[in-house]
Amino acid sequence: MTGLEPFGARLRRVMDERGPLCVGIDPHASLLAEWGLGDTVDGLERFSRTVVEAVADRVAVLKPQSAFFERFGSRGVAVLETTVREAREAGALVVMDAKRGDIGSTMAAYAEAFLHKDAPLFSDALTVSPYLGYGSLSPAVALARESGAGLFVLALTSNPEGGEVQHAVRADGRTVGATVLGHLALENAGEEPLGSFGAVVGATLGDLSSYDLDMGGPILAPGIGAQGATPADLPAVFGRAVRNVVPNVSRGVLRHGPDAVALRDASERFADEIRAALTSA
Ligand SMILES: O=C(O)c1cc(=O)[nH]c(=O)n1[C@@H]1O[C@H](COP(=O)(O)O)[C@@H](O)[C@H]1O
């Protein structure tokens, strides 16, 4: 299989051209209602298309949250396929937020579903959970390398409950989260200008100076906007690794719809605030 150029290289380029913002496509039932849309497949389709038309030609990354599409069954998944295709055609990279993770042999099938270049849901990268053991992700790592796709592996998540697993200290004295970051550093070794194997680290987490976040790959940083973090927090949370951060905003942008201009303006405001925060870092 001839793959695309590696995800990390493609991501670095689009981040340099457009800035690093990732807008999440999270069609919550409450947002569909606020937009005056039905909680229906038609509403889902109009919501997703509006977001793609408003911002896919200007942000680096769009991140559809699969659950909000799966909720509608096969017709919702069909909308997800169209959303991914149209976002990619407009020049954004698509991170499929499906947070898959399973025993290795099943993980191979999840990888085929999202990371095989001929799959209907092929995406530039996929969020995955390493909490069945990092090694269980090997089939996804292998297929991502072959396709020129990437992974974002949950390391230190934005939700307060995550700490009981991720900050837990192993027998060797390292935390579970640091162990995940260590695995990613090995995957990305020697990859220039940026590796394809990223971590998810919440922008809400405050001081992370005890973690080595500089692992050669991108860091997807959700939590800005609705979860309380701001672009100004990024330098303090991520330190030197801030140059590799892809900050995600979902509801903070989406609540400005359904007007496309208002959505675009909201996304530009976050992009400007992120640029200002990174410049001062
Ligand atoms: O993997 C993710 O994207 C993710 C990881 C995490 O630790 N926290 C987190 O909020 N997310 C996702 O990021 C998005 C955040 O949405 P907002 O809080 O509306 O900006 C949702 O789609 C979450 O599922």
The ligand as a MOL file (V3000), in Angstrom:
LIG
                    3D

  0  0  0     0  0            999 V3000
M  V30 BEGIN CTAB
M  V30 COUNTS 24 25 0 0 0
M  V30 BEGIN ATOM
M  V30 1 O -9.6570 12.8540 22.9760 0
M  V30 2 C -10.2920 13.9040 23.1320 0
M  V30 3 O -10.5090 14.6330 22.1950 0
M  V30 4 C -10.6290 14.3260 24.5010 0
M  V30 5 C -9.7620 13.9150 25.4950 0
M  V30 6 C -9.8520 14.4850 26.7720 0
M  V30 7 O -9.0360 14.2380 27.6530 0
M  V30 8 N -10.8520 15.3880 27.0090 0
M  V30 9 C -11.7560 15.7690 26.0580 0
M  V30 10 O -12.5940 16.6330 26.3310 0
M  V30 11 N -11.6900 15.1930 24.8020 0
M  V30 12 C -12.6970 15.5220 23.7720 0
M  V30 13 O -12.5280 16.8850 23.3990 0
M  V30 14 C -13.7970 17.5110 23.1850 0
M  V30 15 C -13.9500 18.6560 24.1580 0
M  V30 16 O -15.1220 19.3730 23.8940 0
M  V30 17 P -15.4460 20.7910 24.5430 0
M  V30 18 O -15.2990 20.6380 26.0160 0
M  V30 19 O -16.8330 21.0620 24.0910 0
M  V30 20 O -14.4520 21.7860 23.9680 0
M  V30 21 C -14.8380 16.4090 23.3280 0
M  V30 22 O -15.0500 15.8610 22.0370 0
M  V30 23 C -14.1550 15.3720 24.2040 0
M  V30 24 O -14.6040 14.0640 23.9360 0
M  V30 END ATOM
M  V30 BEGIN BOND
M  V30 1 2 1 2
M  V30 2 1 2 3
M  V30 3 1 2 4
M  V30 4 2 4 5
M  V30 5 1 4 11
M  V30 6 1 5 6
M  V30 7 2 6 7
M  V30 8 1 6 8
M  V30 9 1 8 9
M  V30 10 2 9 10
M  V30 11 1 9 11
M  V30 12 1 11 12
M  V30 13 1 12 13
M  V30 14 1 12 23
M  V30 15 1 13 14
M  V30 16 1 14 15
M  V30 17 1 14 21
M  V30 18 1 15 16
M  V30 19 1 16 17
M  V30 20 2 17 18
M  V30 21 1 17 19
M  V30 22 1 17 20
M  V30 23 1 21 22
M  V30 24 1 21 23
M  V30 25 1 23 24
M  V30 END BOND
M  V30 END CTAB
M  END
